[in-house]
């Protein structure tokens, strides 16, 4: 059966969405290699991951996500935006449900931007500040706004699962906030080299961080607006990390910076999104809202993919969507520059 592939992105996290379960197309032993080939930016299609979507034809689907190295993962928040948007379009629906592992994700249609950028919202699993599988070893839980030399010599950090493991540092304290809610102290500034160093340190310290973790630095820009950059476990810097946005948003409320239900604008180098918490008792369920942009669609023979040499394919390119997002994110990059945030879209070279 041919692979029916749509390349999508949420805040420039580009994901290949494939119709069908992995084993509909590949022998179990070939799935990891196939994913690596698909994500290869030189010889394959190039992507930050692959979602296989087994459509139940009832407004729901089973989702299977794989990282670029071929390893399976429960969640890609930005990828879920793209996969959900495809099902919303297929059924002309206002909401769909995608299931992965023990979790169900509701994806809803959201308002299209003035630029013509399609947006959706994804309801992620409740955040967990006391996860059963500890993110940090040998500490008291919850681990919120603490210092830890294995993480950073001076920066405070909070640990949270969404369910991916995350370590979040909010730059600056309330005493350093200006009248807009941003920071005015040199110590509060975002330093990309510092984030890379911290993320690399965490990746190397398996004794302190036994399951690994994504590391995010959060810089407040206004009372309900922040910049977030994430050093992802196994991937380094990426333009955006959906679960990193949700984890950062949860920590802001845990620290008392903003009420859980208040939408916060979150700027990444790859785009701008909004996030807030739906509160039910003591449960905080994060909602991530942002673009779900189609890049191109193609079909590929699995046997060709698993053959030797570069993968060749023809595609239908969604030019209008690409141009609309470029205008949309251009405004975001201008806003970051005006806020004094210096960052880059290029991923860091792997240091480990």
Secondary structure, 3 states (H helix, E strand, C coil): CCEEEEEEEECCEEEEEEECCHHHHCCHHHHHHHHHHHHCCCCCCCCCEEEEEEECCCCEEEEEEEECCCCEECCCHHHHHHHHHHHHHHHCCCEEEEEECCEEEEEEEECCCCCCCCEEEEEEEECECCCCCCCCCCCCCCCCCEEECCCEEEEEEEEEECCCEEEEEEECCHHHECCCCCECCHHHCCCHHHHHHHHHHHHHCCCCCCCCCEEEEEEEEECCEEEEEEEECCCEECCCCHHHHHHHHHHHHHCCCCCCCCCEEEEECCEEEEEEEEEECCEEEEEEEEECEEEEEEEECHHHHCCCCCCCCCEEECHHHHHHHHHHHHHHHHHHHHCCCCCCCCCCCCCC
